[in-house]
Amino acid sequence: MRTVAGCDDAGRGPVIGPMVIAGVLVAEDQQDALWQMGVKDSKLLTPLQREHLFDKIISFVQKYVIILISPQEIDAALMGDTTNLNWLEGQKFARVISQLHPDCAIVDCPSSNQAAYTKFLGSLIPAGIELICVHKADTTYAACAAASILAKVTRDREIAQLKEKYHLDFGSGYPADPLTQKFLKQHYATYPELFRTTWATYKKVAGQKGLDQF
């Protein structure tokens, strides 16, 4: 039976905290069982539902990989001349796919140019692996939906740990969150390690010209 790896991310847009890449490996005929389990795009589930499914997915899949990309790693990559967030994410997807080594890898494509992204990612993974890069893969492929849940739960847990560590509530970490906006204005210079300092949102508050992270 052919194996399928589904890959997805969580936390592309926040100004605070890590981005998370996750991948799961299942037999091709196991995807229906994931749907029946209640797996779906993580954005369509409540936090409690995601937490419940996280452990079920871990127990069900043949293998999984989760990678955290810190704000510092994101900033270091984006300050170079040849990398943007899509390419950085592609490098991490390639690492996940290489570790899972499926017959077919399905990736929730972060780029508006699916063809170019497929070509780029395909150049980074082992030969012989079929690659499918499509938008909203987590709504049509159960393995990607499962990966989206692992990524989202991991990101949420990391944010909760940061809040506990610093004894501060900065909201979701997304620029549109009023609590995050308030925290950024008050603490951008106090806790720079929490922030993606290359984000235009951060640089605007810091009085600097923002980079185009996408």
MARLUMVO-171621 format. One line per field, with one value per atom (N, C-alpha, C): x, y, z; residue number from 1; atom name. Coordinates in steps of 0.001 Angstrom, whole numbers, plus 500000, padded with zeros to 6 digits. Atoms other than C-alpha are relative to their C-alpha. Layout:
c1	(X_...)
c2	(Y_...)
c3	(Z_...)
nr	(NUM_...)
atom	(CA_...)
This chain:
c1	(500847_500000_500881_499256_501311_499817_500075_502095_499861_500253_501006_500429_499654_502487_499207_500683_500355_500768_499200_502135_499239_500652_500833_500747_499325_501868_498992_500791_500577_500900_499239_501665_500870_499246_502825_499971_500193_501445_500295_499830_501976_501307_498787_504460_500706_499454_505018_500006_499948_506172_500422_499460_507222_498984_500797_505926_500236_499899_505244_499660_500230_505516_499778_500281_503978_499713_500305_503709_499627_500387_502037_500127_499890_502552_498923_501048_499649_499992_500264_498790_498897_500951_496788_498557_501381_493691_499599_500334_493853_499393_500469_492756_498509_501428_489050_499793_500112_489567_500303_499722_491033_498774_501236_487914_498971_500988_485743_500342_499535_487822_499574_500368_486672_501056_498934_489844_499470_500311_489373_500962_499170_491097_499944_499950_492242_499221_500729_490610_498507_501427_487216_499678_500172_487727_500226_499760_487575_501330_498763_490724_499860_500217_489227_499943_500064_488439_501388_498641_491964_500857_499227_493509_499615_500488_491341_500520_499577_492272_501517_498539_495976_500511_499536_496538_499503_500542_494276_500789_499216_496225_501375_498674_499580_499974_500112_498383_499666_500504_496873_501019_499121_499488_501224_498802_502516_501196_498878_504882_499587_500265_504830_501274_498873_507291_499441_500391_506866_501266_498842_509329_499558_500248_509352_501047_499107_510830_499880_500039_511709_499963_499936_511303_501397_498620_515098_500418_499663_515424_499272_500758_512691_500673_499358_514378_501321_498697_517795_499833_500238_516385_499517_500596_514416_500922_499043_517337_501011_499137_519198_499404_500437_518912_499272_500506_517737_498861_501030_515091_498812_501197_511506_499285_500666_509000_499561_500420_507698_501152_498850_511173_500482_499626_512029_499053_500984_508831_500205_499737_509640_501163_498850_512994_499592_500467_511230_499049_500851_508577_500869_499107_511407_500625_499430_512952_498978_501064_509629_499772_500253_509035_501143_498838_512564_500004_500033_512135_498870_501130_508739_500186_499697_509872_498782_501205_506405_500131_500108_505453_499457_500606_503424_499938_500071_503704_499020_500997_500830_500233_499639_501591_498966_500878_499279_500862_499092_500918_499833_500092_501731_500166_499708_502609_498828_501045_500222_500350_499531_502326_500252_499887_501661_501054_499065_503713_501445_498635_506844_500362_499723_506521_500195_499854_506066_501380_498685_509205_501099_499006_511170_500063_500033_510051_500450_499606_510502_501496_498543_514155_500695_499413_514682_499725_500386_513097_500606_499417_514363_499283_500576_513837_499037_500949_510896_498758_501181_508458_499063_501005_505308_499654_500249_504631_498756_501208_501282_499982_500077_501259_498754_501248_497801_499540_500577_496022_498881_501050_493733_499989_499901_495011_499400_500540_493856_498485_501449_490245_499629_500291_490548_500784_499176_493238_500068_500076_492790_501368_498659_496532_500465_499641_497021_499189_500826_494114_500565_499399_495721_501268_498777_499027_499684_500377_497265_499625_500367_495909_501243_498764_499316_500754_499278_500842_499319_500742_498104_500056_499951_498015_501396_498627_501804_500262_499841_501798_499260_500775_499048_500671_499312_500968_501258_498802_504131_499640_500446_502244_499607_500396_500760_501233_498774_504240_500728_499360_505606_499277_500772_502794_500287_499698_503513_501413_498606_507249_500179_499828_506945_498941_501089_503821_499311_500619_502272_498997_500985_499238_500104_499858_499969_499011_501021_496928_500470_499706_497219_501362_498743_500393_499816_500280_498688_499857_500010_499033_498619_501343_495258_499382_500513_494736_500280_499779_494201_500924_499142_495890_501460_498649_498906_500539_499597_499012_500431_499678_498988_501312_498776_501684_501216_498900_503854_500441_499668_503685_500692_499456_504509_501335_498870_507184_500901_499196_508769_501498_498574_512098_500384_499730_511751_500215_499927_511243_500175_499837_512666_500059_499887_513211_498646_501331_509441_499522_500544_508996_500769_499376_509663_500333_499625_511591_500116_500024_511626_498590_501388_507831_499753_500338_506521_499244_500750_504186_500929_499026_507148_500782_499137_509278_499254_500784_506463_499961_500020_506191_501384_498624_509980_500546_499575_510145_500980_499115_511936_499191_500660_511131_499843_500276_509465_500429_499677_510554_498740_501110_508178_500259_499710_508087_499404_500615_505970_500555)
c2	(498795_500000_501252_498743_503441_500796_499121_505838_501448_498594_509462_500842_499033_512345_501275_498715_515370_501019_498974_518611_501322_498696_521915_500814_499092_524904_500657_499135_527068_501146_498863_530544_500691_499242_532077_501496_498558_535512_500714_499304_536244_500781_499229_538842_499452_500604_536838_498475_501445_533263_499281_500805_530414_499714_500651_529105_498506_501450_525358_499298_500845_522857_498578_501369_519406_499121_500976_516281_498672_501334_512904_499010_501066_509618_498960_501020_507260_499165_500771_504480_500707_499264_505811_499697_500371_503893_500341_499600_505287_501403_498614_508776_500093_499989_507939_499845_500187_506781_501296_498698_510196_500901_499201_511939_499505_500585_509548_500285_499667_510353_501418_498616_513956_501002_499116_515339_500927_499005_518524_501164_498796_521822_500543_499605_522994_501275_498732_526412_499762_500327_524671_499275_500713_523091_500937_499232_524489_499551_500427_524432_498662_501265_521606_498826_501053_519571_499686_500208_520086_499231_500690_518999_498527_501379_515863_499202_500697_514983_499842_500053_515661_498628_501287_512552_498827_501067_510428_499889_500002_511458_499394_500521_510759_498475_501448_507268_499261_500659_506566_499953_499923_507679_499102_500834_505603_500766_499171_508481_501461_498567_512220_500780_499103_515107_501394_498624_518534_500831_499111_521377_501386_498630_524687_500923_498993_527742_501247_498889_530407_501358_498648_534149_500366_499672_534399_499327_500685_531804_500642_499313_533515_501315_498708_536901_499831_500221_535529_499645_500393_533976_501180_498913_537031_501189_498910_539398_499723_500314_537567_500518_499472_538478_498973_501048_535140_499177_500804_533862_500854_499392_534821_498928_500939_533157_498733_501178_530856_499025_500879_529544_499365_500567_529113_498863_501040_527170_498785_501098_525099_499144_500742_524137_499094_500805_522941_498893_501052_521076_498867_500999_519329_499122_500770_518286_499004_500885_516861_498855_501027_515018_499000_500888_513618_499034_500869_512269_498969_500926_510720_499054_500741_509507_499213_500661_508756_499684_500153_507569_501277_498763_510759_501010_498921_514070_501052_498973_516534_501181_498809_520086_501090_498829_522978_501166_499056_525445_501419_498647_528820_501091_499015_530523_500144_499787_532078_499321_500657_530451_498523_501420_526749_499280_500695_525650_500266_499638_527556_499396_500543_526397_498490_501446_522780_499670_500213_523018_500213_499702_524610_498884_501032_522080_498655_501258_519204_499846_500045_520130_499694_500172_519711_498634_501277_516318_498837_501158_512818_499659_500392_511644_498830_501102_509353_500243_499675_511012_500875_499189_512234_501198_498794_515815_500713_499232_517601_501236_498740_521271_500742_499325_522838_500898_499121_525639_499284_500556_524655_498466_501467_521083_499402_500519_520764_499865_500179_520925_498838_501061_518205_498715_501186_515810_499791_500273_514155_500055_499985_513757_501428_498587_517512_500605_499519_518231_499526_500528_515980_500768_499232_517803_501402_498647_521148_500031_500087_520024_499872_500136_518906_501321_498719_522203_501050_498975_524373_499751_500313_522571_500280_499751_522726_501492_498541_526447_500564_499503_527084_499636_500405_525128_500836_499166_527088_501405_498667_530376_499980_500118_529192_499923_500113_528283_501339_498677_531705_500933_499162_533442_499622_500459_531304_500400_499670_531915_501475_498560_535691_500615_499511_535991_501207_498919_538175_499402_500420_537918_500922_499198_539093_499596_500393_537565_498875_501077_535373_500133_499757_536966_500505_499519_537972_501527_498530_541630_500637_499428_542134_499914_500184_541119_501258_498778_544278_499792_500283_542625_499870_500112_541758_501374_498641_545311_500811_499283_546746_499504_500589_544345_500422_499614_545146_501431_498601_548878_500194_499834_548455_499282_500867_545747_499633_500408_545651_500071_499871_546786_499193_500724_544853_498513_501434_541363_499756_500153_541453_498544_501413_537681_499366_500526_537159_500323_499435_539081_499600_500083_538595_501440_498590_541820_500462_499617_541734_500314_499741_542012_501512_498583_545352_500512_499626_545370_500411_499694_545309_501255_498885_547765_501332_498769_550282_500546_499589_550360_500458_499674_550456_501202_498835_553359_499675_500426_551363_499600_500414_550463_498498_501432_547060_499288_500840_544234_499295_500780_542328_498534_501364_538997_498962_500958_537352_500134)
c3	(500000_500000_500000_500053_499075_501276_498845_501869_499552_500288_501958_501194_498954_503918_499753_500064_504642_500815_499325_505581_500035_499859_506884_501051_499069_508985_500924_499127_511805_500429_499496_512802_498975_501006_509526_500298_499932_510277_501306_498729_513995_500093_499717_515161_501237_498774_518375_499863_499892_518770_498732_501099_516483_498909_501026_513216_500162_499805_513305_498690_501173_510461_500499_499581_510864_498793_501029_508772_500624_499531_509223_498854_500992_507411_500261_499895_506734_498728_501204_504350_499224_500847_501416_500381_499687_502493_501438_498631_506045_500074_499948_505059_500333_499665_505230_501505_498552_508814_500745_499385_509640_499936_500096_508319_501011_499092_510327_501460_498662_513399_500410_499731_513078_499583_500466_511550_498917_501031_509529_500153_499920_508846_501420_498585_512282_500282_499807_511764_500178_499882_511694_501306_498732_515118_501175_498774_518639_500611_499332_520803_500713_499292_522868_499032_501008_519752_499445_500515_518438_500995_498975_521733_500071_499953_521779_498810_501212_518199_499921_500050_518705_500423_499486_520802_499152_500844_518589_498700_501240_515488_500242_499665_517153_500126_499798_518076_498703_501207_514655_498862_501171_512128_500161_499967_511197_500561_499583_511866_499889_500126_512417_500311_499759_512448_500260_499680_514061_500140_499961_513539_500451_499551_515411_499384_500573_513703_500865_499037_516257_499299_500575_515693_499541_500351_515632_498686_501245_512872_498821_501046_510862_499639_500248_511266_499263_500630_510329_498524_501390_507159_499164_500770_506115_499833_500161_506599_498899_501128_503836_498701_501290_500176_499153_500885_498809_500595_499340_501247_500416_499428_501997_500822_499101_504289_499278_500754_501567_499781_500246_500757_501305_498701_504430_500365_499695_504904_499102_500921_501828_500451_499489_503321_501165_498865_506460_499538_500566_504460_499444_500587_502630_501082_498891_505929_500542_499515_507118_499029_501020_503846_499949_500046_503832_501175_498824_507358_499914_500127_506584_498816_501230_503132_499485_500505_501727_498504_501455_498269_499374_500477_497902_501137_499003_499775_499519_500312_499876_500929_499241_500984_499780_500098_501761_499524_500643_499374_500559_499452_500995_498955_501045_497702_499043_500998_495196_498680_501227_492451_500303_499648_492930_499170_500885_489929_500412_499618_490978_501354_498671_494580_499936_500162_493533_499435_500590_491413_501036_498968_494263_501040_498968_496868_499442_500624_494458_499853_500134_494062_501328_498674_497819_500623_499387_498474_499225_500690_497638_498705_501284_494078_500187_499978_493459_500830_499197_495863_499167_500691_494138_500883_499224_495204_499497_500313_495320_500890_499257_496355_499542_500371_496399_501141_498995_498184_500746_499149_501059_499984_499993_501020_501259_498738_504631_499988_500106_503448_499091_500967_500802_500230_499728_502051_501515_498558_505435_500664_499410_506003_500263_499790_505571_501140_498899_507895_501342_498770_510510_500341_499772_510066_500489_499584_510447_501478_498588_513817_500875_499227_515060_500059_500043_513956_500865_499258_515472_501503_498566_518820_500546_499557_519061_500125_499940_518275_501225_498855_520883_501323_498774_523505_500226_499890_522781_500480_499577_523176_501472_498595_526470_500900_499208_527719_500096_499980_526756_500974_499084_528636_501453_498640_531696_500399_499714_531454_500335_499817_531201_500915_499140_533373_499366_500757_530675_499013_500997_528424_498801_501207_524900_498911_500957_523254_499101_500942_520178_499342_500695_518863_498586_501362_515606_499997_500035_514535_500129_499937_514308_501396_498649_517956_500829_499209_520097_501194_498851_523079_499562_500549_520942_499613_500378_519579_501222_498766_523103_500591_499451_524280_499179_500882_521261_500278_499748_521916_501348_498645_525589_500196_499654_525398_498824_501150_521936_500295_499672_523419_501238_498746_526695_499761_500278_525291_498498_501446_521752_499555_500366_521846_499686_500275_521702_498591_501229_518475_498746_501316_514792_499604_500122_514502_498557_501411_510693_499513_500394_510623_499916_500157_509376_501225_498807_512384_501129_498957_514751_499653_500385_512807_500009_499951_512570_501418_498598_516368_500441_499626_516683_499229_500768_514227_498901_501060_511536_498768_501233_507947_500010_499959_507784_498730_501138_505538_499533_500526_503290_500305_499564_505092_499073_500893_502410_498600)
nr	(1_1_1_2_2_2_3_3_3_4_4_4_5_5_5_6_6_6_7_7_7_8_8_8_9_9_9_10_10_10_11_11_11_12_12_12_13_13_13_14_14_14_15_15_15_16_16_16_17_17_17_18_18_18_19_19_19_20_20_20_21_21_21_22_22_22_23_23_23_24_24_24_25_25_25_26_26_26_27_27_27_28_28_28_29_29_29_30_30_30_31_31_31_32_32_32_33_33_33_34_34_34_35_35_35_36_36_36_37_37_37_38_38_38_39_39_39_40_40_40_41_41_41_42_42_42_43_43_43_44_44_44_45_45_45_46_46_46_47_47_47_48_48_48_49_49_49_50_50_50_51_51_51_52_52_52_53_53_53_54_54_54_55_55_55_56_56_56_57_57_57_58_58_58_59_59_59_60_60_60_61_61_61_62_62_62_63_63_63_64_64_64_65_65_65_66_66_66_67_67_67_68_68_68_69_69_69_70_70_70_71_71_71_72_72_72_73_73_73_74_74_74_75_75_75_76_76_76_77_77_77_78_78_78_79_79_79_80_80_80_81_81_81_82_82_82_83_83_83_84_84_84_85_85_85_86_86_86_87_87_87_88_88_88_89_89_89_90_90_90_91_91_91_92_92_92_93_93_93_94_94_94_95_95_95_96_96_96_97_97_97_98_98_98_99_99_99_100_100_100_101_101_101_102_102_102_103_103_103_104_104_104_105_105_105_106_106_106_107_107_107_108_108_108_109_109_109_110_110_110_111_111_111_112_112_112_113_113_113_114_114_114_115_115_115_116_116_116_117_117_117_118_118_118_119_119_119_120_120_120_121_121_121_122_122_122_123_123_123_124_124_124_125_125_125_126_126_126_127_127_127_128_128_128_129_129_129_130_130_130_131_131_131_132_132_132_133_133_133_134_134_134_135_135_135_136_136_136_137_137_137_138_138_138_139_139_139_140_140_140_141_141_141_142_142_142_143_143_143_144_144_144_145_145_145_146_146_146_147_147_147_148_148_148_149_149_149_150_150_150_151_151_151_152_152_152_153_153_153_154_154_154_155_155_155_156_156_156_157_157_157_158_158_158_159_159_159_160_160_160_161_161_161_162_162_162_163_163_163_164_164_164_165_165_165_166_166_166_167_167_167_168_168_168_169_169_169_170_170_170_171_171_171_172_172_172_173_173_173_174_174_174_175_175_175_176_176_176_177_177_177_178_178_178_179_179_179_180_180_180_181_181_181_182_182_182_183_183_183_184_184_184_185_185_185_186_186_186_187_187_187_188_188_188_189_189_189_190_190_190_191_191_191_192_192_192_193_193_193_194_194_194_195_195_195_196_196_196_197_197_197_198_198_198_199_199_199_200_200_200_201_201_201_202_202_202_203_203_203_204_204_204_205_205_205_206_206_206_207_207_207_208_208_208_209_209_209_210_210_210_211_211_211_212_212_212_213_213_213_214_214_214)
atom	(N_CA_C_N_CA_C_N_CA_C_N_CA_C_N_CA_C_N_CA_C_N_CA_C_N_CA_C_N_CA_C_N_CA_C_N_CA_C_N_CA_C_N_CA_C_N_CA_C_N_CA_C_N_CA_C_N_CA_C_N_CA_C_N_CA_C_N_CA_C_N_CA_C_N_CA_C_N_CA_C_N_CA_C_N_CA_C_N_CA_C_N_CA_C_N_CA_C_N_CA_C_N_CA_C_N_CA_C_N_CA_C_N_CA_C_N_CA_C_N_CA_C_N_CA_C_N_CA_C_N_CA_C_N_CA_C_N_CA_C_N_CA_C_N_CA_C_N_CA_C_N_CA_C_N_CA_C_N_CA_C_N_CA_C_N_CA_C_N_CA_C_N_CA_C_N_CA_C_N_CA_C_N_CA_C_N_CA_C_N_CA_C_N_CA_C_N_CA_C_N_CA_C_N_CA_C_N_CA_C_N_CA_C_N_CA_C_N_CA_C_N_CA_C_N_CA_C_N_CA_C_N_CA_C_N_CA_C_N_CA_C_N_CA_C_N_CA_C_N_CA_C_N_CA_C_N_CA_C_N_CA_C_N_CA_C_N_CA_C_N_CA_C_N_CA_C_N_CA_C_N_CA_C_N_CA_C_N_CA_C_N_CA_C_N_CA_C_N_CA_C_N_CA_C_N_CA_C_N_CA_C_N_CA_C_N_CA_C_N_CA_C_N_CA_C_N_CA_C_N_CA_C_N_CA_C_N_CA_C_N_CA_C_N_CA_C_N_CA_C_N_CA_C_N_CA_C_N_CA_C_N_CA_C_N_CA_C_N_CA_C_N_CA_C_N_CA_C_N_CA_C_N_CA_C_N_CA_C_N_CA_C_N_CA_C_N_CA_C_N_CA_C_N_CA_C_N_CA_C_N_CA_C_N_CA_C_N_CA_C_N_CA_C_N_CA_C_N_CA_C_N_CA_C_N_CA_C_N_CA_C_N_CA_C_N_CA_C_N_CA_C_N_CA_C_N_CA_C_N_CA_C_N_CA_C_N_CA_C_N_CA_C_N_CA_C_N_CA_C_N_CA_C_N_CA_C_N_CA_C_N_CA_C_N_CA_C_N_CA_C_N_CA_C_N_CA_C_N_CA_C_N_CA_C_N_CA_C_N_CA_C_N_CA_C_N_CA_C_N_CA_C_N_CA_C_N_CA_C_N_CA_C_N_CA_C_N_CA_C_N_CA_C_N_CA_C_N_CA_C_N_CA_C_N_CA_C_N_CA_C_N_CA_C_N_CA_C_N_CA_C_N_CA_C_N_CA_C_N_CA_C_N_CA_C_N_CA_C_N_CA_C_N_CA_C_N_CA_C_N_CA_C_N_CA_C_N_CA_C_N_CA_C_N_CA_C_N_CA_C_N_CA_C_N_CA_C_N_CA_C_N_CA_C_N_CA_C_N_CA_C_N_CA_C_N_CA_C_N_CA_C_N_CA_C_N_CA_C_N_CA_C_N_CA_C_N_CA_C_N_CA_C_N_CA_C_N_CA_C_N_CA_C_N_CA_C_N_CA_C_N_CA_C_N_CA_C_N_CA_C_N_CA_C_N_CA_C_N_CA_C_N_CA_C_N_CA_C_N_CA_C_N_CA_C_N_CA_C_N_CA_C_N_CA_C_N_CA_C)
